[in-house]
Amino acid sequence: MKLSDYIGFVLFGGFGVWWIVLPESVIKLYTWFHKGQVRLPDPSTIRVIGIVWVVVVAVVEFTTLCKK
């Protein structure tokens, strides 16, 4: 695996970890972008989306690793 593969995994995986660990800040940032005019799900839903994101990133990364 190249260094860029590790960097991509950490960056994209870190995005999902942010959703898992700090869902309130994700909601606050998204609300700021949309000027508070959107209805967002509760923090537990944001955490589930973050978990799914991390799983998808891990599967893609390890699938790519196995093909090399």
TORPA-4810 file (N, C-alpha, C, O; in nm, 3 decimals):
<nodes>
NODE_1_0.083_-0.117_0.000_0.000_0.000_0.000_0.088_0.124_0.000_0.191_0.130_0.067_M
NODE_2_0.044_0.222_-0.075_0.119_0.346_-0.081_0.079_0.438_0.034_-0.024_0.418_0.099_K
NODE_3_0.161_0.538_0.056_0.132_0.636_0.159_0.001_0.708_0.130_-0.074_0.740_0.223_L
NODE_4_-0.026_0.735_0.003_-0.150_0.805_-0.032_-0.274_0.722_0.003_-0.379_0.777_0.034_S
NODE_5_-0.261_0.589_-0.003_-0.372_0.503_0.038_-0.402_0.518_0.186_-0.519_0.527_0.226_D
NODE_6_-0.299_0.522_0.267_-0.317_0.541_0.411_-0.375_0.679_0.442_-0.464_0.692_0.527_Y
NODE_7_-0.326_0.780_0.372_-0.376_0.916_0.395_-0.524_0.924_0.358_-0.603_0.983_0.433_I
NODE_8_-0.562_0.866_0.246_-0.702_0.866_0.206_-0.790_0.794_0.306_-0.899_0.840_0.339_G
NODE_9_-0.741_0.679_0.354_-0.818_0.603_0.452_-0.838_0.684_0.580_-0.948_0.687_0.635_F
NODE_10_-0.732_0.749_0.626_-0.741_0.828_0.750_-0.833_0.948_0.731_-0.914_0.979_0.818_V
NODE_11_-0.821_1.017_0.617_-0.905_1.135_0.594_-1.052_1.099_0.579_-1.138_1.158_0.646_L
NODE_12_-1.082_1.003_0.493_-1.222_0.965_0.472_-1.279_0.894_0.594_-1.396_0.914_0.629_F
NODE_13_-1.199_0.811_0.657_-1.245_0.745_0.779_-1.263_0.844_0.893_-1.357_0.832_0.972_G
NODE_14_-1.175_0.943_0.900_-1.185_1.047_1.002_-1.312_1.129_0.989_-1.369_1.174_1.088_G
NODE_15_-1.356_1.148_0.865_-1.482_1.218_0.842_-1.597_1.142_0.907_-1.683_1.204_0.971_F
NODE_16_-1.600_1.011_0.892_-1.704_0.930_0.955_-1.691_0.928_1.106_-1.791_0.929_1.178_G
NODE_17_-1.569_0.924_1.155_-1.547_0.925_1.301_-1.597_1.056_1.360_-1.653_1.058_1.470_V
NODE_18_-1.578_1.167_1.288_-1.631_1.296_1.333_-1.783_1.287_1.349_-1.838_1.338_1.447_W
NODE_19_-1.851_1.224_1.253_-1.996_1.209_1.260_-2.036_1.122_1.380_-2.140_1.145_1.441_W
NODE_20_-1.954_1.022_1.413_-1.985_0.933_1.525_-1.962_1.002_1.659_-2.046_0.994_1.749_I
NODE_21_-1.848_1.069_1.672_-1.808_1.124_1.801_-1.876_1.258_1.832_-1.915_1.282_1.946_V
NODE_22_-1.891_1.343_1.733_-1.945_1.477_1.756_-2.065_1.507_1.665_-2.057_1.596_1.580_L
NODE_23_-2.174_1.435_1.681_-2.288_1.458_1.591_-2.352_1.597_1.606_-2.408_1.650_1.511_P
NODE_24_-2.342_1.655_1.726_-2.400_1.788_1.745_-2.326_1.893_1.662_-2.388_1.985_1.610_E
NODE_25_-2.194_1.880_1.648_-2.119_1.975_1.566_-2.149_1.956_1.418_-2.145_2.052_1.341_S
NODE_26_-2.178_1.833_1.377_-2.217_1.808_1.238_-2.350_1.877_1.211_-2.367_1.941_1.107_V
NODE_27_-2.444_1.864_1.304_-2.574_1.929_1.289_-2.558_2.080_1.286_-2.621_2.148_1.205_I
NODE_28_-2.474_2.133_1.375_-2.452_2.277_1.380_-2.391_2.329_1.250_-2.433_2.433_1.200_K
NODE_29_-2.293_2.257_1.194_-2.230_2.299_1.070_-2.329_2.293_0.954_-2.335_2.386_0.873_L
NODE_30_-2.406_2.187_0.945_-2.502_2.172_0.837_-2.611_2.279_0.847_-2.654_2.334_0.745_Y
NODE_31_-2.656_2.307_0.968_-2.755_2.412_0.988_-2.699_2.548_0.948_-2.770_2.630_0.890_T
NODE_32_-2.573_2.572_0.979_-2.508_2.698_0.941_-2.503_2.714_0.790_-2.527_2.823_0.738_W
NODE_33_-2.472_2.606_0.718_-2.467_2.612_0.572_-2.604_2.642_0.511_-2.613_2.709_0.408_F
NODE_34_-2.709_2.593_0.574_-2.843_2.609_0.519_-2.926_2.713_0.593_-3.048_2.717_0.580_H
NODE_35_-2.860_2.795_0.670_-2.924_2.906_0.742_-3.040_2.861_0.831_-3.136_2.935_0.851_K
NODE_36_-3.031_2.740_0.884_-3.131_2.690_0.978_-3.265_2.653_0.915_-3.364_2.637_0.987_G
NODE_37_-3.271_2.640_0.785_-3.398_2.615_0.718_-3.423_2.468_0.686_-3.517_2.438_0.612_Q
NODE_38_-3.344_2.378_0.738_-3.362_2.236_0.712_-3.394_2.165_0.842_-3.355_2.208_0.951_V
NODE_39_-3.466_2.056_0.830_-3.496_1.973_0.947_-3.399_1.856_0.947_-3.395_1.777_0.852_R
NODE_40_-3.321_1.845_1.051_-3.218_1.742_1.059_-3.261_1.630_1.154_-3.341_1.652_1.245_L
NODE_41_-3.207_1.511_1.133_-3.238_1.401_1.224_-3.170_1.420_1.359_-3.086_1.509_1.376_P
NODE_42_-3.205_1.336_1.453_-3.144_1.345_1.586_-3.001_1.291_1.581_-2.962_1.226_1.484_D
NODE_43_-2.922_1.319_1.685_-2.781_1.278_1.687_-2.758_1.127_1.671_-2.656_1.087_1.615_P
NODE_44_-2.850_1.045_1.719_-2.829_0.900_1.705_-2.832_0.858_1.558_-2.760_0.767_1.518_S
NODE_45_-2.916_0.923_1.478_-2.919_0.893_1.334_-2.790_0.937_1.268_-2.738_0.868_1.180_T
NODE_46_-2.739_1.052_1.309_-2.611_1.101_1.255_-2.500_1.001_1.288_-2.414_0.974_1.205_I
NODE_47_-2.502_0.946_1.408_-2.401_0.846_1.447_-2.410_0.720_1.361_-2.308_0.665_1.320_R
NODE_48_-2.532_0.674_1.334_-2.549_0.556_1.249_-2.495_0.582_1.108_-2.429_0.496_1.050_V
NODE_49_-2.523_0.700_1.055_-2.470_0.736_0.923_-2.317_0.736_0.927_-2.253_0.691_0.831_I
NODE_50_-2.258_0.787_1.035_-2.112_0.786_1.050_-2.056_0.645_1.055_-1.952_0.618_0.996_G
NODE_51_-2.123_0.556_1.124_-2.078_0.417_1.132_-2.084_0.352_0.994_-1.991_0.282_0.954_I
NODE_52_-2.193_0.376_0.923_-2.205_0.320_0.787_-2.095_0.375_0.698_-2.036_0.301_0.619_V
NODE_53_-2.066_0.504_0.710_-1.960_0.566_0.629_-1.825_0.500_0.657_-1.751_0.468_0.564_W
NODE_54_-1.791_0.481_0.784_-1.663_0.419_0.819_-1.655_0.276_0.766_-1.550_0.234_0.717_V
NODE_55_-1.764_0.202_0.774_-1.765_0.065_0.723_-1.744_0.064_0.571_-1.667_-0.017_0.520_V
NODE_56_-1.812_0.154_0.501_-1.795_0.160_0.355_-1.652_0.195_0.318_-1.594_0.133_0.228_V
NODE_57_-1.594_0.293_0.385_-1.455_0.332_0.357_-1.361_0.215_0.385_-1.269_0.190_0.307_V
NODE_58_-1.382_0.143_0.495_-1.296_0.030_0.528_-1.308_-0.081_0.425_-1.208_-0.140_0.386_A
NODE_59_-1.430_-0.111_0.381_-1.450_-0.216_0.282_-1.382_-0.180_0.150_-1.316_-0.264_0.089_V
NODE_60_-1.400_-0.057_0.107_-1.336_-0.013_-0.019_-1.184_-0.019_-0.006_-1.116_-0.065_-0.097_V
NODE_61_-1.132_0.026_0.104_-0.986_0.028_0.125_-0.929_-0.115_0.126_-0.830_-0.142_0.059_E
NODE_62_-0.991_-0.203_0.201_-0.938_-0.339_0.209_-0.962_-0.419_0.082_-0.884_-0.508_0.050_F
NODE_63_-1.069_-0.389_0.009_-1.089_-0.452_-0.122_-0.980_-0.410_-0.219_-0.926_-0.492_-0.293_T
NODE_64_-0.947_-0.282_-0.216_-0.839_-0.232_-0.301_-0.705_-0.293_-0.260_-0.623_-0.325_-0.345_T
NODE_65_-0.684_-0.308_-0.130_-0.559_-0.367_-0.081_-0.546_-0.512_-0.126_-0.436_-0.556_-0.161_L
NODE_66_-0.653_-0.587_-0.126_-0.649_-0.728_-0.164_-0.627_-0.747_-0.314_-0.575_-0.851_-0.355_C
NODE_67_-0.665_-0.651_-0.395_-0.648_-0.662_-0.540_-0.505_-0.638_-0.585_-0.467_-0.678_-0.695_K
NODE_68_-0.425_-0.573_-0.501_-0.288_-0.540_-0.540_-0.195_-0.655_-0.525_-0.076_-0.643_-0.554_K
</nodes>
